[in-house]
Amino acid sequence: MHIHLLQLGRIPYSEGIRVMNEVVAARKAQRIGDTLLMMEHPPVLTLGRNATRANILASDEALAQRGVEIHEINRGGDVTYHGPGQLVGYPIFDLRGDLPGKKGPHLGPVDFVRMMEEALILTCKDFGVPAQRICKLTGVWTYAGGSIHEKKIAAIGVHVSQAVTSHGFALNVTTDLRDFDWIVPCGITDKGVTSLELESPQEPGPTIEQAANHASANFGRVFQRQMIAADSVEELLSNGVSA
């Protein structure tokens, strides 16, 4: 049992979604097994199904001047920012498969999200950053201490169709956090955002390549699968017939 892994580097958001949709179609057709796509995007804002445009604070003109696109998409959640230094992961999994913790005909979407959170919590731990879940606030958060509030280090939003998942997570690694001033991240007004770079005691700080390698290993650990890397979308779709 394994998970296909495809790391795409920095690509436009529209290209990432195109690849994701192609892989989702192949997974629904049972032409490939479960797959984890990893990538990085130029600055872009995405609006989930529950999003309100009021949570975009910057004007359309200001965003256009910076070359920031806005995309309305079908994942859960509110408004999210993607940009350089942020690791974006799209796990394309069939929840009817042989997955840890499955109690019925399929793994529940909430259980799937909790497993994603666990993989990212372990990834933060790998870089010396204690991280946690917060009840009713999907994602991964740093610990609070004294007068310091928890800060979001990873956002999660998924979509499920025909039991196959799409979209996924965004882990801030070396992200320029000033870009989050353009939005109310995930519609949450009383908590800030942070990154592995800011929180990790390691010197030098983690790179996005290191974070991607640790995150993929931790997905394999949490989902109890071996990670098998592909070099291209074409290789993945031609050789990924087994689960």
C-alpha positions as CSV (number, residue, x, y, z in Angstrom):
1,M,0.0,0.0,0.0
2,H,1.4,3.4,-0.9
3,I,0.6,7.0,-1.7
4,H,1.8,8.6,-4.9
5,L,3.7,11.8,-4.4
6,L,4.2,14.6,-7.0
7,Q,6.1,17.7,-6.1
8,L,5.4,20.4,-8.7
9,G,7.5,23.4,-7.4
10,R,6.2,26.9,-7.8
11,I,3.4,27.1,-10.4
12,P,0.4,29.4,-11.0
13,Y,-2.6,28.7,-8.9
14,S,-4.7,28.0,-12.0
15,E,-2.2,25.4,-13.2
16,G,-2.2,23.7,-9.8
17,I,-6.0,23.5,-9.9
18,R,-5.8,22.1,-13.4
19,V,-3.4,19.3,-12.3
20,M,-5.5,18.7,-9.2
21,N,-8.7,18.2,-11.2
22,E,-6.9,15.9,-13.7
23,V,-5.7,13.7,-10.8
24,V,-9.1,13.8,-9.1
25,A,-10.7,12.5,-12.3
26,A,-8.1,9.7,-12.6
27,R,-8.7,8.8,-8.9
28,K,-12.4,8.7,-9.4
29,A,-11.9,6.4,-12.4
30,Q,-9.6,4.2,-10.3
31,R,-6.8,4.7,-12.8
32,I,-4.4,5.8,-10.0
33,G,-4.2,5.3,-6.3
34,D,-4.2,7.9,-3.5
35,T,-2.0,10.8,-4.4
36,L,-0.4,13.8,-2.6
37,L,0.3,16.8,-4.7
38,M,2.7,19.4,-3.3
39,M,3.4,22.9,-4.7
40,E,3.9,26.6,-4.1
41,H,2.0,29.5,-5.7
42,P,2.6,33.1,-6.6
43,P,0.3,35.4,-4.4
44,V,-3.3,34.5,-4.8
45,L,-6.5,34.7,-2.6
46,T,-9.0,31.9,-2.6
47,L,-12.6,32.0,-1.5
48,G,-14.1,28.8,-0.2
49,R,-17.8,27.8,-0.2
50,N,-18.4,29.6,3.2
51,A,-16.4,32.8,2.3
52,T,-17.6,36.3,2.4
53,R,-16.0,39.0,0.2
54,A,-16.0,41.3,3.2
55,N,-13.1,39.3,4.6
56,I,-10.9,40.6,1.7
57,L,-9.6,43.9,3.2
58,A,-7.5,45.1,0.3
59,S,-9.2,46.8,-2.6
60,D,-9.4,45.2,-6.0
61,E,-7.1,47.9,-7.3
62,A,-4.5,47.3,-4.7
63,L,-4.5,43.6,-5.3
64,A,-4.3,44.1,-9.1
65,Q,-1.3,46.4,-8.7
66,R,0.5,43.6,-6.8
67,G,-0.6,41.0,-9.4
68,V,-2.8,39.1,-6.9
69,E,-5.5,37.0,-8.4
70,I,-8.8,36.0,-6.6
71,H,-10.3,32.6,-7.2
72,E,-13.7,31.3,-5.9
73,I,-13.4,27.5,-5.4
74,N,-15.4,24.6,-4.0
75,R,-13.4,23.7,-0.9
76,G,-14.8,24.3,2.6
77,G,-13.8,27.3,4.6
78,D,-13.5,31.1,4.1
79,V,-10.8,33.2,2.5
80,T,-7.2,32.0,2.4
81,Y,-4.0,33.4,1.1
82,H,-1.4,31.4,-0.9
83,G,2.0,32.8,-1.8
84,P,5.8,32.2,-2.1
85,G,7.2,30.4,0.9
86,Q,4.0,28.5,1.6
87,L,3.7,24.8,1.1
88,V,0.4,23.9,-0.5
89,G,-0.7,20.2,-0.4
90,Y,-3.6,18.6,-2.2
91,P,-4.2,15.0,-1.0
92,I,-6.4,13.2,-3.6
93,F,-7.7,10.2,-1.6
94,D,-10.6,7.8,-2.0
95,L,-12.2,7.7,1.5
96,R,-13.6,4.3,0.7
97,G,-10.1,2.8,0.6
98,D,-8.2,1.0,3.3
99,L,-7.5,3.9,5.6
100,P,-6.6,3.9,9.3
101,G,-9.6,4.6,11.6
102,K,-12.2,3.8,9.0
103,K,-15.2,2.3,10.8
104,G,-17.8,2.1,8.0
105,P,-17.8,2.0,4.2
106,H,-15.7,5.1,4.1
107,L,-13.6,7.4,6.3
108,G,-15.5,10.4,7.4
109,P,-14.4,13.8,6.0
110,V,-13.9,15.2,9.5
111,D,-11.7,12.2,10.4
112,F,-9.7,12.8,7.2
113,V,-9.1,16.4,8.2
114,R,-8.0,15.4,11.6
115,M,-5.5,13.0,10.1
116,M,-4.2,15.8,7.9
117,E,-3.9,18.0,10.9
118,E,-1.9,15.3,12.6
119,A,0.6,15.0,9.7
120,L,1.1,18.8,9.9
121,I,1.5,18.8,13.7
122,L,4.2,16.2,13.3
123,T,5.8,18.2,10.6
124,C,5.9,21.3,12.8
125,K,7.4,19.1,15.6
126,D,10.2,18.0,13.3
127,F,11.3,21.6,13.2
128,G,11.0,22.2,16.9
129,V,7.6,23.9,16.7
130,P,5.0,22.7,19.2
131,A,1.6,22.8,17.4
132,Q,-1.9,21.8,18.2
133,R,-5.6,21.6,17.2
134,I,-8.1,24.1,18.5
135,C,-11.7,22.8,19.0
136,K,-14.0,24.2,16.2
137,L,-11.1,25.9,14.4
138,T,-9.9,23.7,11.6
139,G,-6.2,23.9,10.9
140,V,-3.0,23.8,12.9
141,W,-2.0,26.3,15.6
142,T,0.9,27.2,17.8
143,Y,0.6,27.0,21.6
144,A,-0.3,30.1,23.5
145,G,1.7,31.2,26.5
146,G,1.2,34.1,29.0
147,S,-0.3,36.9,27.0
148,I,0.5,35.3,23.7
149,H,-2.5,34.0,21.6
150,E,-2.4,30.9,19.5
151,K,-1.4,31.6,15.9
152,K,-2.4,29.7,12.8
153,I,0.5,28.0,11.0
154,A,-1.4,25.9,8.6
155,A,-4.9,26.3,7.0
156,I,-7.0,23.4,5.8
157,G,-10.0,23.2,3.5
158,V,-11.2,20.2,1.6
159,H,-13.8,19.1,-0.9
160,V,-15.3,15.6,-1.2
161,S,-17.0,14.3,-4.3
162,Q,-17.9,10.7,-5.0
163,A,-15.8,9.9,-1.8
164,V,-12.7,11.4,-3.4
165,T,-11.0,14.4,-1.7
166,S,-9.5,17.5,-3.2
167,H,-7.9,20.8,-2.2
168,G,-6.1,20.4,1.2
169,F,-3.7,22.4,3.3
170,A,-1.4,25.4,3.2
171,L,1.6,25.4,5.6
172,N,3.4,28.7,6.2
173,V,7.1,28.0,5.9
174,T,9.0,31.1,4.9
175,T,5.8,33.1,3.9
176,D,5.8,36.9,4.0
177,L,3.1,37.2,6.7
178,R,2.5,40.9,5.8
179,D,0.5,39.5,2.8
180,F,-2.1,38.2,5.3
181,D,-3.0,41.9,6.0
182,W,-5.0,41.7,2.7
183,I,-7.6,39.4,4.3
184,V,-9.2,38.2,7.5
185,P,-7.6,34.8,7.4
186,C,-10.3,32.1,7.4
187,G,-12.7,34.7,8.7
188,I,-11.0,34.6,12.2
189,T,-10.5,38.1,13.6
190,D,-8.9,37.4,17.1
191,K,-5.9,35.2,16.2
192,G,-2.9,35.9,14.0
193,V,-0.8,33.8,11.7
194,T,2.8,32.7,11.9
195,S,5.3,30.5,10.0
196,L,7.8,27.7,10.6
197,E,10.6,30.2,9.9
198,L,9.5,32.5,12.7
199,E,8.7,29.7,15.2
200,S,11.5,27.2,14.7
201,P,14.5,27.4,16.9
202,Q,16.6,25.7,14.2
203,E,19.4,27.7,12.5
204,P,19.3,28.0,9.6
205,G,15.5,27.9,9.4
206,P,13.6,25.3,7.4
207,T,13.3,25.7,3.6
208,I,10.1,24.9,1.7
209,E,11.9,21.8,0.2
210,Q,12.7,20.5,3.7
211,A,9.1,21.2,4.8
212,A,7.7,19.3,1.8
213,N,9.9,16.3,2.5
214,H,8.9,16.1,6.1
215,A,5.3,16.7,5.4
216,S,5.2,13.9,2.8
217,A,6.9,11.5,5.2
218,N,4.4,12.4,7.9
219,F,1.5,11.8,5.6
220,G,2.9,8.4,5.0
221,R,3.3,7.9,8.7
222,V,-0.2,9.0,9.6
223,F,-2.0,7.2,6.8
224,Q,0.3,4.1,7.2
225,R,1.4,4.0,3.6
226,Q,4.7,4.1,1.8
227,M,5.3,7.3,-0.2
228,I,6.2,6.7,-3.9
229,A,7.5,9.8,-5.8
230,A,6.6,10.5,-9.4
231,D,8.6,13.0,-11.6
232,S,5.8,14.3,-13.6
233,V,2.0,14.3,-14.0
234,E,2.4,12.1,-17.1
235,E,4.4,9.6,-15.2
236,L,1.9,9.6,-12.3
237,L,-1.1,9.1,-14.7
238,S,0.6,6.4,-16.7
239,N,2.1,4.4,-13.8
240,G,-0.2,5.0,-10.9
241,V,-2.7,2.2,-11.5
242,S,-2.1,0.5,-8.1
243,A,-3.2,1.8,-4.7
